[in-house]
Amino acid sequence: MEEDENEEEEEKEEDIYSEDGTDDLVENDEISAEEAAFMEGYNNS
């Protein structure tokens, strides 16, 4: 069971750094548009 929970946490972390994950966070007001822009710049460097 713990392995399943760890895999789910890893997937969530990976989703944060994907473009779709970032868009979802902005739409849900979990991060601001400015934070999303920062993440995009970070990912492109």
N, CA and C atoms as an extended XYZ file, in Angstrom:
135
Properties=species:S:1:pos:R:3:atomname:S:1:resname:S:1:resid:I:1 pbc="F F F"
N         0.819       -1.205        0.000 N   MET     1
C         0.000        0.000        0.000 CA  MET     1
C         0.856        1.260        0.000 C   MET     1
N         1.925        1.250        0.755 N   GLU     2
C         2.768        2.436        0.816 CA  GLU     2
C         3.384        2.737       -0.547 C   GLU     2
N         3.697        1.703       -1.303 N   GLU     3
C         4.272        1.901       -2.627 CA  GLU     3
C         3.290        2.629       -3.534 C   GLU     3
N         2.001        2.267       -3.460 N   ASP     4
C         0.983        2.937       -4.261 CA  ASP     4
C         0.893        4.410       -3.909 C   ASP     4
N         0.951        4.714       -2.621 N   GLU     5
C         0.875        6.109       -2.181 CA  GLU     5
C         2.090        6.886       -2.663 C   GLU     5
N         3.263        6.275       -2.603 N   ASN     6
C         4.481        6.942       -3.067 CA  ASN     6
C         4.421        7.205       -4.563 C   ASN     6
N         3.894        6.254       -5.319 N   GLU     7
C         3.775        6.440       -6.771 CA  GLU     7
C         2.816        7.572       -7.089 C   GLU     7
N         1.715        7.649       -6.341 N   GLU     8
C         0.747        8.726       -6.559 CA  GLU     8
C         1.379       10.079       -6.258 C   GLU     8
N         2.170       10.163       -5.188 N   GLU     9
C         2.830       11.418       -4.835 CA  GLU     9
C         3.823       11.817       -5.923 C   GLU     9
N         4.562       10.850       -6.457 N   GLU    10
C         5.521       11.147       -7.515 CA  GLU    10
C         4.803       11.647       -8.764 C   GLU    10
N         3.662       11.045       -9.084 N   GLU    11
C         2.905       11.484      -10.248 CA  GLU    11
C         2.412       12.906      -10.054 C   GLU    11
N         1.971       13.249       -8.849 N   LYS    12
C         1.500       14.605       -8.567 CA  LYS    12
C         2.637       15.593       -8.738 C   LYS    12
N         3.833       15.242       -8.232 N   GLU    13
C         4.976       16.129       -8.361 CA  GLU    13
C         5.332       16.327       -9.825 C   GLU    13
N         5.304       15.273      -10.599 N   GLU    14
C         5.621       15.391      -12.016 CA  GLU    14
C         4.581       16.241      -12.727 C   GLU    14
N         3.329       16.111      -12.330 N   ASP    15
C         2.266       16.885      -12.954 CA  ASP    15
C         2.460       18.378      -12.723 C   ASP    15
N         2.988       18.756      -11.593 N   ILE    16
C         3.204       20.164      -11.277 CA  ILE    16
C         4.140       20.796      -12.303 C   ILE    16
N         5.116       20.047      -12.742 N   TYR    17
C         6.127       20.592      -13.639 CA  TYR    17
C         5.782       20.440      -15.113 C   TYR    17
N         4.676       19.796      -15.417 N   SER    18
C         4.249       19.703      -16.812 CA  SER    18
C         3.422       20.935      -17.160 C   SER    18
N         3.330       21.220      -18.448 N   GLU    19
C         2.555       22.388      -18.887 CA  GLU    19
C         1.079       22.237      -18.514 C   GLU    19
N         0.546       21.046      -18.712 N   ASP    20
C        -0.857       20.806      -18.369 CA  ASP    20
C        -1.078       20.926      -16.870 C   ASP    20
N        -0.140       20.406      -16.098 N   GLY    21
C        -0.260       20.489      -14.643 CA  GLY    21
C        -0.239       21.924      -14.166 C   GLY    21
N         0.634       22.725      -14.754 N   THR    22
C         0.720       24.137      -14.397 CA  THR    22
C        -0.567       24.862      -14.763 C   THR    22
N        -1.106       24.570      -15.952 N   ASP    23
C        -2.371       25.187      -16.372 CA  ASP    23
C        -3.492       24.845      -15.396 C   ASP    23
N        -3.539       23.594      -14.960 N   ASP    24
C        -4.570       23.172      -14.010 CA  ASP    24
C        -4.431       23.924      -12.688 C   ASP    24
N        -3.206       24.120      -12.247 N   LEU    25
C        -2.989       24.835      -10.989 CA  LEU    25
C        -3.450       26.288      -11.088 C   LEU    25
N        -3.211       26.919      -12.230 N   VAL    26
C        -3.641       28.307      -12.438 CA  VAL    26
C        -5.170       28.364      -12.465 C   VAL    26
N        -5.777       27.437      -13.192 N   GLU    27
C        -7.238       27.417      -13.293 CA  GLU    27
C        -7.891       27.207      -11.935 C   GLU    27
N        -7.257       26.424      -11.076 N   ASN    28
C        -7.814       26.142       -9.752 CA  ASN    28
C        -7.350       27.151       -8.704 C   ASN    28
N        -6.692       28.228       -9.152 N   ASP    29
C        -6.186       29.281       -8.266 CA  ASP    29
C        -5.236       28.753       -7.194 C   ASP    29
N        -4.495       27.695       -7.525 N   GLU    30
C        -3.511       27.175       -6.597 CA  GLU    30
C        -2.174       27.904       -6.756 C   GLU    30
N        -1.914       28.412       -7.972 N   ILE    31
C        -0.763       29.282       -8.204 CA  ILE    31
C        -1.225       30.434       -9.079 C   ILE    31
N        -0.465       31.523       -9.029 N   SER    32
C        -0.831       32.699       -9.821 CA  SER    32
C        -0.278       32.570      -11.241 C   SER    32
N        -0.776       33.413      -12.108 N   ALA    33
C        -0.285       33.436      -13.488 CA  ALA    33
C         1.197       33.787      -13.522 C   ALA    33
N         1.625       34.642      -12.605 N   GLU    34
C         3.038       35.018      -12.542 CA  GLU    34
C         3.897       33.817      -12.171 C   GLU    34
N         3.417       33.008      -11.221 N   GLU    35
C         4.159       31.810      -10.847 CA  GLU    35
C         4.229       30.829      -12.015 C   GLU    35
N         3.151       30.720      -12.771 N   ALA    36
C         3.134       29.844      -13.941 CA  ALA    36
C         4.139       30.327      -14.975 C   ALA    36
N         4.224       31.642      -15.173 N   ALA    37
C         5.187       32.200      -16.122 CA  ALA    37
C         6.611       31.920      -15.673 C   ALA    37
N         6.859       32.014      -14.380 N   PHE    38
C         8.166       31.695      -13.843 CA  PHE    38
C         8.513       30.234      -14.118 C   PHE    38
N         7.545       29.334      -13.875 N   MET    39
C         7.762       27.915      -14.111 CA  MET    39
C         8.072       27.658      -15.588 C   MET    39
N         7.365       28.341      -16.476 N   GLU    40
C         7.593       28.167      -17.909 CA  GLU    40
C         9.005       28.603      -18.278 C   GLU    40
N         9.431       29.744      -17.752 N   GLY    41
C        10.785       30.217      -18.012 CA  GLY    41
C        11.834       29.269      -17.453 C   GLY    41
N        11.563       28.738      -16.291 N   TYR    42
C        12.486       27.782      -15.663 CA  TYR    42
C        12.584       26.518      -16.501 C   TYR    42
N        11.444       26.036      -16.986 N   ASN    43
C        11.440       24.807      -17.783 CA  ASN    43
C        12.126       24.995      -19.128 C   ASN    43
N        12.115       26.207      -19.667 N   ASN    44
C        12.719       26.477      -20.974 CA  ASN    44
C        14.210       26.745      -20.897 C   ASN    44
N        14.739       26.915      -19.697 N   SER    45
C        16.176       27.210      -19.581 CA  SER    45
C        17.021       25.980      -19.519 C   SER    45
